[in-house]
Amino acid sequence: FPVTIHEEVEFEVADEGMISLQTLLSEALSISAKNLEWSDIVEVLTSKPRAILGLDPKSIDVNQIASLCIYNETENWEYNDKSNKSKSQNSNLYGQTLKGKVKAIINNNQLTTI
């Protein structure tokens, strides 16, 4: 990928980023444990952003390409230099043990293991 030099660019051309994306599942599970329904969290993370961006909703149907996140909601993991996928370390969760680990992503017929 080419690196964007300017910090403020249009969403469509911005480089990927967001250090908090790595810890999002763990944080969502923590919120869910505080009486927020898991189905509401999934909706906020999946269909709501698509609606805000004016994109068609996704579904899992026969003969359709699925986008899936495979995770273990009970696995503990250490958020540290070894597990960090970002160039940044500016997270208040850095160095902590978190519960809930993404194992793989399937997107556009490509499997990425974490």
C-alpha positions as CSV (number, residue, x, y, z in Angstrom):
1,F,0.0,0.0,0.0
2,P,1.2,3.5,-0.6
3,V,1.4,5.5,2.6
4,T,-0.7,8.6,3.0
5,I,1.5,11.5,4.1
6,H,-1.4,13.8,5.1
7,E,-3.4,13.0,8.2
8,E,-6.6,14.5,6.8
9,V,-7.8,12.8,3.6
10,E,-11.1,11.5,2.3
11,F,-12.3,8.3,3.9
12,E,-12.2,6.4,0.6
13,V,-8.4,7.0,0.2
14,A,-7.3,6.9,3.8
15,D,-4.8,4.2,4.8
16,E,-6.0,1.5,7.1
17,G,-5.4,2.2,10.8
18,M,-7.0,2.4,14.2
19,I,-5.0,0.7,16.9
20,S,-8.3,0.1,18.9
21,L,-9.5,-2.3,16.2
22,Q,-7.2,-4.9,17.6
23,T,-8.9,-4.8,21.0
24,L,-12.4,-4.1,19.8
25,L,-13.7,-7.7,20.4
26,S,-12.3,-7.7,24.0
27,E,-13.8,-4.3,24.7
28,A,-17.2,-5.3,23.2
29,L,-17.3,-8.5,25.3
30,S,-16.5,-6.4,28.4
31,I,-19.4,-4.1,27.5
32,S,-21.7,-7.0,26.8
33,A,-21.0,-8.4,30.3
34,K,-22.5,-5.1,31.7
35,N,-26.0,-5.9,30.5
36,L,-25.8,-4.7,26.9
37,E,-27.1,-7.3,24.5
38,W,-24.4,-9.0,22.3
39,S,-26.8,-8.7,19.3
40,D,-26.9,-4.9,19.7
41,I,-23.1,-4.8,19.8
42,V,-22.9,-6.9,16.6
43,E,-25.3,-4.6,14.9
44,V,-23.4,-1.5,15.9
45,L,-20.2,-3.0,14.5
46,T,-21.6,-4.5,11.3
47,S,-24.8,-3.2,9.8
48,K,-24.9,0.3,11.4
49,P,-21.6,1.5,9.8
50,R,-22.7,0.1,6.4
51,A,-26.0,2.1,6.7
52,I,-24.1,5.3,7.7
53,L,-21.9,4.9,4.6
54,G,-24.9,4.2,2.4
55,L,-23.8,0.6,1.6
56,D,-26.1,-2.3,1.1
57,P,-26.5,-4.7,4.0
58,K,-24.5,-7.9,4.0
59,S,-26.0,-11.3,4.7
60,I,-24.8,-14.9,4.7
61,D,-26.6,-16.7,1.9
62,V,-26.0,-19.7,-0.4
63,N,-23.7,-18.8,-3.3
64,Q,-22.8,-15.4,-1.8
65,I,-19.4,-14.3,-0.7
66,A,-19.4,-14.0,3.1
67,S,-17.4,-11.7,5.4
68,L,-16.9,-13.5,8.7
69,C,-14.9,-13.0,11.9
70,I,-14.0,-16.2,13.7
71,Y,-13.3,-15.6,17.4
72,N,-13.0,-17.3,20.8
73,E,-14.8,-15.2,23.4
74,T,-13.2,-16.9,26.4
75,E,-9.5,-16.9,25.3
76,N,-7.2,-14.6,27.2
77,W,-4.4,-12.9,25.4
78,E,-1.7,-10.4,26.3
79,Y,-1.7,-7.2,24.3
80,N,2.0,-6.4,23.9
81,D,4.8,-6.0,21.4
82,K,4.4,-9.5,20.1
83,S,0.6,-9.4,19.6
84,N,0.4,-5.8,18.4
85,K,-0.3,-5.5,14.7
86,S,0.0,-1.7,14.6
87,K,3.0,0.5,14.2
88,S,1.7,2.5,17.2
89,Q,1.5,1.6,20.9
90,N,-0.7,4.4,22.1
91,S,-3.5,2.3,23.7
92,N,-4.5,2.4,27.3
93,L,-4.9,-1.4,27.1
94,Y,-1.2,-2.0,26.1
95,G,0.4,-4.5,28.4
96,Q,-2.8,-5.9,29.7
97,T,-4.4,-9.3,29.5
98,L,-7.6,-9.2,27.5
99,K,-10.5,-11.7,27.2
100,G,-11.8,-12.5,23.7
101,K,-9.5,-13.2,20.8
102,V,-10.1,-12.9,17.1
103,K,-8.7,-16.0,15.4
104,A,-9.3,-15.3,11.7
105,I,-11.1,-13.1,9.3
106,I,-12.7,-14.2,6.0
107,N,-13.3,-11.3,3.6
108,N,-13.6,-11.4,-0.2
109,N,-12.8,-15.1,-0.3
110,Q,-9.5,-14.5,1.6
111,L,-8.7,-16.1,5.0
112,T,-6.4,-14.1,7.3
113,T,-5.4,-15.8,10.5
114,I,-4.5,-13.6,13.5
